[in-house]
């Protein structure tokens, strides 16, 4: 089978994804001029087949996830996405249909987010396919939302629902698990979809800029990421597990096996946003989030102290065997 | 052996490399505010052990090469480096001494170039070690030097010497090759060093901005890259191989085996700059290059037409079996 050269492959699959700053990928570099009085926000995430996704996952889903995990970081910082750069390491058995589906998924996800491809590099992998995306957004000057600035008294909020992705991953690994028995086909599909397709909460960015004292995205599990944000801010937190929002599908599984809850709050890949809001701003923040169509739950409070956050439910304090999920 | 967590590893080896915009790597994202009236220039390159470097290469050399190939792109565009983001995929047998040497080499190379780490991601590799660096520089607005804008009549210039890196690589693969017999130990070391340690021509950036109509860095071989720039500009070129600059070490090898010349002008990893200069600006460009301490040779002319560039030497026209080196 004759396959295109690197230049041919770029022209066919990636040049169509380039925006004005990408210069049609005809140059060695991209050009980006942020809006006047704006700062750029930059983030990078690497994904490896067999570590962050399954080698046989639909190529469009892999692309959507790789971009989505980066867009989620931008959203948490209050940024609007501008563009991204891609490094793609292809194993020797790559195929054109794979690449066509990958680039189509990438283009679709980027269009939805309002950003475009700025540049990239395609290399030969040694081992499994891997990719790295650097995403760039902008915020009005000095308005980037940090994760290091939570203060005692702030209310802790989380978007959407927690734990769906880790259940979706578990379903892929073990479709016949006992806890999954009561789930309908639609419920299973919903959970697996949450694992495959992170939805970056970009619509929340303006409300975060206006009202959040600190924020980060939840990628490595709620429990571990909350601890990380508090540690980075030099504070602690009291979090009410009974207030953590779960989806209908997750609730049905949980009713069958209550022990799932700990996996759900410790597992990764939620790509929701954890935000610390000064109490006086909470009503306005919740109002803006509702207007943006993004569900938000208040799950606890930032407190003074340097200890790890405490988690409690109706039975009292809860501790977790595994603190945080790590992709590393 | 107990090894640090990802967070511990970041704190120990990478946080010290972060500049102000990297926020001590304590946040999920970096912040970058380009100078007023400047555009950002972005480039990304992936490197894979066994493809772009030898797995046993000194870790500091791998780091220097990964940053250097990106800085070379920025230099060719007339940009001043600001910062970079790193994705590092480590195989399961990574060691702390390796990482310490890698981060030390990276920090040193970045300091020399005046830029700092903005962010990164460390992931588990499936297969060999690989890394990807996104580098970001700035140019005064609208002054980025393109590779798509060469015009008939422009003089074609190249910096430094061509072919050293491909000979250095050949020496590593085949130290006893006949052509290498006349080389001294110092000459061998010089050639291998050119393969390991690209030196980005950052000092030439102001002269390129001022006088170059088009420029790119020579990473995939002079012959192939010249063809690429002419094709991208919709022009052709006439290049005099007798004018292509070779180092003293390369000349000694070439005297022993004249057939090496074709490998030298087709091979990769030069990381020199190919620039098209309007004839009226050539004296000033050469003067500025000399002031910057960078040797420049005039090797040909841009001509009208859509054919591939022609290469000639004292014997007449020369054709090459292999057009361009590809890392892919």
Interface residues (C-beta under 8 A of the other chain):
Chain A: X5 X6 X7 X23 X26 X27 X28 X29 X30 X31 X32 X33 X34 X39 X40 X41 X42 X43 X44 X45 X46 X47 X48 X49 X50 X51 X52 X73 X74 X76 X77 X79 X85 X86 X87 X88 X89 X118 X119 X120 X121 X122 X123 X124 X125 X126 X127 X128 X130 X132 X134 X136 X141 X144 X146 X147 X148 X216 X217 X228 X232 X326 X327 X328
Chain B: X5 X6 X7 X23 X26 X27 X28 X29 X30 X31 X32 X33 X34 X39 X40 X41 X42 X43 X44 X45 X46 X47 X48 X49 X50 X51 X52 X73 X74 X76 X77 X79 X85 X86 X87 X88 X89 X118 X119 X120 X121 X122 X123 X124 X125 X126 X127 X128 X130 X132 X134 X136 X141 X144 X146 X147 X148 X216 X217 X228 X232 X326 X327 X328
